[in-house]
Every structure is written in C-alpha cells, then in structure tokens.
Amino acid sequence: MVYSKIPLNIFLKDYNLPIPTKESLKRFQKHLNNFLRECQKQTTKDTSESEEFQKNLFADFLKQAFSYPKINTKQRIDLAIYENDEVKTFFEVKLVANKKEFPKSQNTLDLKAFYESLLYYIREREQGNNHIKFISLCTIDTFYIIKSKYFEKLYQKQRHTKTLQRCRRCRCK
C-alpha cells in the first residue's frame, strides 16, 4: 500500500459540502478551542491520563462540534460514527505517549494501530457492513485519515489472512 499526504482541500473536493453559516463556524471554533485547550493540558502535564480519557475527550469534541447523532464504541473499535445504526467512520485512537504503536510519519503506518484498524474493517465487512467511508488512526494531536477503498482492496484480494497473522503477533484483540 502506498501512502501519500494530500492537502485537505483536495481530500474534500469529492464531496458536495454545504457552506457553513457564521453561527456554525463560531460554534465549531468554540468547541475546537475547548478541545485544543484540553489537549494542551494533557500534553504539557506529566500525567498518566489513559487512552480512554483521550478517546472521551475526542468523542466529546465530535459530538459537540458536528452534532453527530451517535458516536460510540463497537466491540473493540475505539470510536465509531454511526449512521442508521451502521458504522460509517471509525477511529483507532492511541495515547500520545504510546509511540511504539502509532505511526511517526505517513511512511510508517505499518504498526499496531494500522493493523488493528484493518482487523476492525475486516470484521465489519464480514458482518455485512459495506458502508464504511473512512478509517482514522489518531492521537489527540495527529490524524491519518484513510479512505475505506484502500482497505477494501486488501479485503477483496484476500490479503487479510496475512494481516490477521500480523495482528495476532502484535496482540490485537
């Protein structure tokens, strides 16, 4: 799989997005500032806040800023955005301090976070969900957003057997 960094405007050009109102931009800015303030507290303190705490911080931001009707976990998936009771986007969230499991750059996605997310994609597909749009590997300050079509190619080529073996080696659940 080849990874490439693309500008946000190119990533979004395929979507017919409505132009936000001033009010919605102000609301988003308020929630973003609150989220960033909390993130800053966590990254500057020498605390041992859990991954769960950071997941909840991010989930709260998504709920408040975007008014998603349902954001929750699903089995082992850290966070999922649901639409019509089906996972549409999911997040593999890692603790900022967990450097061994999270990619350092776009060229090194071959780590536990990636394999966990691929495993969760495979499980969703095997349960009949073929509506997943995006998969995100993230910490509270770094995001890798992957279009599901890349995972689908792996799924269709039956390469997931090798991936499952790698997941088992890295103790993915």
KAUR-V442134 format. One record per backbone hydrogen bond with DSSP energy under -0.5 kcal/mol. NH is the residue of the N-H (numbers start at 1). CO is the residue of the C=O. If there is no record, write none. Layout:
NH|CO ; NH|CO
This chain:
10|7 ; 11|7 ; 12|8 ; 13|9 ; 14|11 ; 15|12 ; 17|15 ; 25|21 ; 26|22 ; 27|23 ; 28|24 ; 29|25 ; 30|26 ; 31|27 ; 32|28 ; 33|29 ; 34|30 ; 35|31 ; 36|32 ; 37|33 ; 38|34 ; 39|35 ; 40|36 ; 41|37 ; 42|38 ; 43|39 ; 44|40 ; 45|41 ; 47|45 ; 54|50 ; 55|51 ; 56|52 ; 57|53 ; 58|54 ; 59|55 ; 60|56 ; 61|57 ; 62|58 ; 63|59 ; 64|60 ; 65|61 ; 66|62 ; 67|63 ; 68|62 ; 72|80 ; 74|77 ; 77|74 ; 79|91 ; 80|72 ; 81|89 ; 82|70 ; 82|80 ; 83|86 ; 86|83 ; 88|81 ; 89|81 ; 90|134 ; 91|79 ; 92|136 ; 93|91 ; 94|138 ; 98|95 ; 99|97 ; 101|98 ; 102|98 ; 108|105 ; 111|109 ; 113|101 ; 114|111 ; 115|111 ; 116|112 ; 117|113 ; 118|114 ; 119|115 ; 120|116 ; 121|117 ; 122|118 ; 123|119 ; 124|120 ; 125|121 ; 126|122 ; 127|123 ; 128|125 ; 129|124 ; 130|128 ; 133|88 ; 134|88 ; 135|146 ; 136|90 ; 137|144 ; 138|92 ; 138|136 ; 139|142 ; 144|137 ; 145|143 ; 146|135 ; 146|144 ; 148|133 ; 150|147 ; 151|147 ; 152|148 ; 153|149 ; 154|150 ; 155|151 ; 156|152 ; 157|153 ; 158|155 ; 159|154 ; 160|154 ; 161|158 ; 162|159 ; 163|159 ; 164|160 ; 165|161 ; 166|162 ; 167|163 ; 168|164 ; 169|165 ; 170|166 ; 171|168 ; 172|167
